[in-house]
Amino acid sequence: MAETTATTLPKEKEEWLGKKERKLLTDPINDNNPITVQILGICSALAVTTMLKPAFIMAISVILVTGFSNLVVSLLRKGIPKQIRMIVQLVVIAFLVTVVEQVLKAYNYEVWQQLSVFIGLIITNCIVMGRLEAFAMANKPWKSFLDGVGNGLGYGLILVGVAFVRELFGKGAIAGIQIIGPTSAYLINTQDVSWMNWYIPNGIMVLPASAIFLIGIIIWIQRAKNRKLIDVS
């Protein structure tokens, strides 16, 4: 019987930002967006998107919490007993949320007052818990971190987009700066400002219901362009 010599194949070198890694960052922006595809995190999308600045800060907060909670849980995954894994995950998320909240309170107290309740609710955000269970508990730290950042970006993109439209058409402003409407006439040092008065801000756009309609429109456009997202079941 012929002797067979076992040959050890060289391990495939892992890239920091290879094709698979980039997909972890880009997929949640479109094909697997947490809000428009997974239908998660809708509550905060309704509550914090009245103005662009709070929505942007909320988006950054979720990106940081999701990314670093994925990283920490992935590092600890082999030592976490299955029976208490969700408790450990909540402790990790709560710690990171507390850090984010205290930093925001120290450096931007006004925005913290607007977001304090919603920043705390990141602890129970389905997106954060979902990525820990679905990805971080089964993958290496770097990939888990990228997955968390990618899902945070996908969430934040919708938040910022909805807030931009709501503030512009609901208050005639962007990030608190008056752009259109009668009020903006007083901010421009010119005599001919009649062209800025063509639009009167619509109060309906600042109501939570408007966010539902905007998200619905985004979902419609997304599925119209990406047919594979249409649920045919």
C-alpha positions in Angstrom: 0.0 0.0 0.0 1.5 3.3 -1.1 2.4 5.7 1.6 0.7 9.0 1.4 2.5 12.0 2.7 0.3 14.5 4.5 0.8 18.0 3.2 -0.2 21.0 5.2 -1.7 23.7 3.1 -0.6 27.2 4.1 -3.3 29.2 5.9 -5.0 31.8 3.9 -3.7 35.2 5.0 -6.4 37.3 6.5 -6.7 40.8 5.2 -7.7 43.8 7.4 -10.0 45.2 4.7 -10.4 42.4 2.2 -13.5 41.7 0.1 -15.3 39.9 3.0 -14.4 42.6 5.4 -15.6 45.4 3.2 -18.8 43.5 2.7 -19.4 43.6 6.4 -19.3 47.4 6.3 -21.3 47.9 3.1 -24.0 45.3 3.3 -25.9 46.9 6.2 -26.0 50.2 4.3 -28.2 48.7 1.5 -28.9 45.0 1.2 -29.2 44.3 4.9 -30.0 47.7 6.4 -31.1 47.4 10.0 -34.1 49.8 9.6 -35.3 49.3 6.0 -34.6 45.6 5.7 -34.4 44.1 9.1 -37.1 46.5 10.4 -35.2 47.2 13.7 -34.6 50.4 15.6 -37.8 52.1 14.3 -38.7 53.7 17.6 -35.6 55.9 17.7 -36.0 56.7 14.0 -39.4 58.3 14.9 -38.3 60.1 18.1 -34.8 61.7 17.4 -35.1 62.7 13.7 -36.9 66.0 14.2 -33.6 67.8 13.8 -30.4 66.9 12.1 -27.9 67.5 14.9 -29.5 65.2 17.5 -30.0 62.5 14.9 -26.3 62.7 13.8 -25.1 62.5 17.4 -27.5 59.5 18.0 -26.1 57.8 14.9 -22.5 58.3 16.1 -23.4 56.9 19.5 -25.0 53.8 18.1 -22.0 53.2 15.7 -19.6 53.4 18.7 -21.8 51.2 21.0 -22.5 48.6 18.3 -18.9 48.4 17.1 -17.2 48.2 20.5 -19.9 45.9 22.1 -19.4 43.5 19.2 -15.6 43.7 19.7 -15.8 43.1 23.5 -18.3 40.2 23.3 -16.3 38.6 20.5 -13.2 38.7 22.7 -15.1 37.1 25.6 -17.3 34.7 23.6 -15.4 31.5 24.5 -15.5 32.3 28.2 -19.2 33.3 28.5 -21.5 30.5 29.7 -24.4 30.1 27.4 -26.9 30.4 30.3 -25.9 33.9 31.1 -24.7 35.2 27.7 -27.5 37.7 27.4 -26.9 39.2 30.8 -23.2 39.6 30.0 -24.1 41.2 26.7 -26.4 43.7 28.4 -23.7 44.6 31.0 -21.2 45.3 28.1 -23.8 47.4 26.3 -24.8 49.3 29.4 -21.2 50.1 30.3 -20.6 51.5 26.8 -23.8 53.4 26.7 -23.0 55.0 30.1 -19.6 56.1 28.8 -21.2 57.6 25.7 -23.9 59.4 27.7 -21.4 60.9 30.2 -19.1 62.1 27.5 -22.0 63.7 25.7 -23.3 65.2 28.9 -19.8 66.7 29.6 -19.2 68.2 26.1 -22.7 69.0 24.7 -25.1 69.4 27.5 -27.9 70.9 25.4 -28.0 67.9 23.0 -27.7 65.5 26.0 -30.9 67.0 27.4 -32.7 66.3 24.1 -31.3 62.7 23.8 -30.8 61.6 27.4 -33.8 59.2 27.4 -33.0 57.8 23.9 -29.3 57.4 24.5 -30.2 55.2 27.5 -32.6 53.2 25.4 -29.6 52.1 23.2 -29.2 49.4 25.8 -32.4 47.7 24.6 -31.9 48.5 20.9 -32.7 45.4 18.9 -29.9 46.2 16.4 -27.2 46.1 19.1 -28.5 42.9 20.8 -29.2 41.3 17.4 -25.6 41.7 16.2 -24.1 40.3 19.4 -26.3 37.2 19.1 -26.1 36.7 15.4 -22.5 37.7 14.7 -20.2 38.6 17.6 -20.8 35.3 19.5 -19.6 33.3 16.5 -16.9 35.4 14.8 -13.5 36.8 15.5 -13.0 40.3 17.1 -12.0 42.3 14.0 -14.8 41.0 11.8 -17.3 41.5 14.7 -16.1 45.1 15.1 -16.6 45.7 11.4 -20.0 44.1 11.4 -21.0 46.4 14.4 -19.7 49.5 12.7 -21.4 48.6 9.4 -24.8 48.1 11.1 -24.3 51.3 13.0 -23.6 53.1 9.7 -26.7 51.6 8.0 -28.8 52.7 11.0 -27.2 56.2 11.1 -27.6 56.8 7.4 -31.4 56.4 7.6 -31.5 58.5 10.8 -29.6 61.4 9.3 -31.5 61.2 5.9 -34.9 61.3 7.6 -33.8 64.1 10.0 -32.5 66.2 7.1 -35.8 66.0 5.3 -37.9 66.6 8.4 -36.0 69.6 9.6 -35.7 71.2 6.2 -39.4 70.9 5.3 -40.7 71.0 8.9 -38.7 74.0 10.2 -37.1 75.4 7.0 -33.6 74.8 8.6 -30.6 72.5 8.4 -28.7 71.8 11.6 -30.5 74.8 13.2 -29.5 77.2 10.4 -32.6 78.7 8.7 -32.5 78.0 5.0 -36.0 78.6 3.6 -39.1 80.3 4.9 -39.9 83.9 6.1 -37.6 83.7 9.1 -34.6 83.2 6.9 -35.1 86.7 5.4 -33.8 88.3 8.6 -30.5 86.3 8.4 -29.5 87.5 4.9 -28.1 91.0 4.5 -29.9 91.8 1.2 -33.0 93.6 0.1 -34.2 91.0 -2.3 -35.2 88.0 -0.2 -38.6 87.3 -1.6 -37.3 84.1 -3.3 -36.7 82.6 0.1 -40.3 83.0 1.1 -41.7 80.5 -1.5 -42.0 77.8 1.2 -43.8 78.0 4.6 -42.5 75.2 6.9 -45.0 72.4 7.3 -45.7 71.5 10.9 -46.7 68.0 10.0 -43.1 67.1 9.2 -42.0 67.5 12.8 -44.6 65.0 14.0 -43.4 61.4 14.5 -45.9 60.1 11.9 -44.0 61.9 9.1 -40.9 59.7 9.9 -43.0 56.6 9.3 -44.0 57.9 5.9 -40.5 58.9 5.0 -39.1 55.5 6.1 -41.9 53.8 4.0 -40.8 55.9 1.0 -37.2 54.9 1.5 -38.2 51.2 1.7 -40.3 51.5 -1.4 -37.4 53.2 -3.4 -34.9 50.7 -2.1 -37.0 47.6 -3.1 -37.8 49.2 -6.5 -34.1 49.4 -7.2 -33.1 46.2 -5.5 -35.6 43.6 -6.5 -34.0 40.8 -4.4 -35.2 42.5 -1.2 -38.8 42.0 -2.1 -40.3 39.3 0.1 -42.1 36.8 -2.2 -43.0 34.3 0.6 
